Amino acid sequence: MKMASAVTEEDNRKVQTAVLGGSQGHQPVFLPFEKEDAQRLRQLRGGTTRSAAVSSSAAAARC
């Protein structure tokens, strides 16, 4: 029985990180992992999930 050889592929996935200050910002945004903390954040921010500082070019890059 012949074993299949493992194919090594480069992982070219990209990770998008939210930052303060728009597309030129360098301070990452950390969101809560726990459900209760996320609900508290939504209450404090009025249910908004995006900052007005996000530029339209950053929004377009997500598409």
Steps between C-alpha positions, in 0.01 A plus 500: 500500500645836393465797739394832360769765529418810699467808283653808654304809404572854606229645722410826325193587701487858624387612843332836528553684826289795608708798608425838649562796272381354171712324240818675619445411868740285698306436821306172474144472627428213737143376523358292785489122471230438759133546407419714805795731433399536135142587601632761745713654224198516268300675771778754557547566129128515417505177301746632241766261382707736284681817587457812289880500473491206259583636159301410190813348346536263797134406466547437127804283569284262700283419197 
